[in-house]
Amino acid sequence: MKKINLNAISTKGKALYLAYDQGLEHGPTDFNDKNIDPAYIIDIAKKGKFNGLIVQKGIAEQYNDEIKKAKIPLIVKLNGRTSLLKIEPYSPPLCSVQEAIELGAKAVGYTIYVGSKHEPRMFKEFETIQEEAHNHGLPVIAWMYPRGQAVKNEHDKNLLHMPQGLAWN
């Protein structure tokens, strides 16, 4: 395993990422005429000196030249789902670690819905992704959301431990 390079997506151990992966999962409701344009978001990430821009494979492919030109570290979210089907949450892989590397990703990310009946499957997929990414020296980000049949109230503050000094939004 190669040494994981967090310096590519952080500054002095701190990081600020601009997530632009909601379009697949949320649909058009999160967007207006201005922020629906990936070029506009890339410009925000550049001007804001973000440590990374998080996008799905499609935007990473279509706007790869612009992202590279803006010198924003690319973080590819490897899985996703829509909110159209009202079923037990599962977010399948849509992009491989190798594809993300070929796109120039400095890190990859993966969402897991803890509490879903598909949780074991997502953890197994994440294990494979993490191992492959780490073998290439890439950091891996896990987004964990309490969702699914085992979660009675996804907003229950007792579901997740929050370290001292941090606050819930």
N, C-alpha and C positions, 0 to 999 in steps of 0.2 A: 504494500500500500504506500502510495506517495504521501508526502506531508500535505496536509490540508492548508490551502492558502486563503486565510480569512482576510489578509491585507488587500486582496483584489476587490472585496466588497465591504470594506470598513475603513475608517480613519481613526487612528489612535484607539482602537478597540471599540469604537462606536459606529453605528450605522443608521442611515435613514434611507428607506426604500420607497419608491413610488410604485404602488400596485396598480396595474392596468389590466387585470385578468378577469374583471367582473362581467364583461360583456357576455361571455358564454353562459355563466350561471344565472345572472340576474336579468339578462335581456336588455332591451333598450331603455328601461325605466330609470337607470342610473345615469343617463346621458342627456346632453342637450346638443344643440347644433354645433357648438364649439368643441366640447370635450369628447365628442364621438370620433374626432379626427386624431388618429395615432400620432401624426406629425406634431400636432399641438401639444400632446402629452410628452413627447420626446423633447420638445423645446422647454417645457416646464422642468423636466428632469435635468436637462443640461444647465439651464439658468439657476436652478435651485441647488446644483452641485450634489445631487442625490448619489448615494453609494451603490445604487442599483435600480434598474427598471425591471419590474416583474410583469412578464407577458406570457400569453399562451404561444404555442408553436406557430400558428398562422400569422400573427403579428410579427413575431421574431423573423419569420421567413420574408414576409412582404416588406418589412421596414428595416431589414438588416443593415443595409448601407447607411441609412440615416442614423441608426443607433450607434454604429461604429464611428461614423463621422462626428457625432456628438460626444464620443468618448465616455459613454455611460456604460458601466458594467451591466451586462445582460444576465438576468436571472429568469430561467425558463420554468414556468409552472408545468409540470409533466402530466398532471391529470385534470379532469374537469367533468362537469355534468351540467345539464340544464335544470331549471326549476319547473319545467312544464309537467312532468310526470309527478304525481303526488304519491311516491313510493318510498320505501325505506331507503335512506340516503346511501348512495355509493358513487364514488367518483373514480371512474376507471382511467388507467393510463392512456394518454393520447399522444405521447411523445416519449421517445427513449432517451436515456442518458447520452448515448452516442449521437443521436440527432441534435441534442442540445449542444454538445461539444462542437459538432460541425457548424452550428450556427454562431459559435463564439461565446457560449455561456460561461460565465465566471462562477456560477452556482446554479443549482436546480432546487425546485421546491415541490412539495407534495402535500395534499390535503387529506386528512383522516377524520372521519366522523365517528368519534368515540360514542358508544351507546347504540350505534346502528347494528343490526344483525349482520351486516357485512364488515364489521370492525376487524375480525381476525384476518379476513382476506386483504383488507387495506394495509394492515400491519405487515403481512407477509410480502405484499408488493413493495411497501416502503423499505423493508429489510433488503430486498434485492436491489432496489434503486440506490439505497445508501451505500451498499457494498460496492456496486459498480462505480458510482460517483467518487467515492473515496479512493478507489483503485486508480482513478485519474487525477486525484488531488483536488477534486471539487467539493466545496462545502455543500451541505444539504440543509434546507429549511423545511421543517414540518409545521403545517398549520393544522391545529387540532380544534375541532368544534364539537361541543356536545349536541348530538342530534340523534334521532331515531327512537325506536320502541323502548329502549331502556331509560330514556331521558324524559322525566315527567315535566320538568320546567327547564328549558335550555338557558334561562336567565338566572337560575338559582346560583347565587354566589358561592354556595358551599360545594358546588360540583368541581371546581378547580381551586387549587391553592395559589394564592397571590402572595409573592414575597413581600416582606416589610418594605415600606417606602414606595410601593407602587399602588396605583389606584385603578379601580374599574371605571370605565367610561360609561 
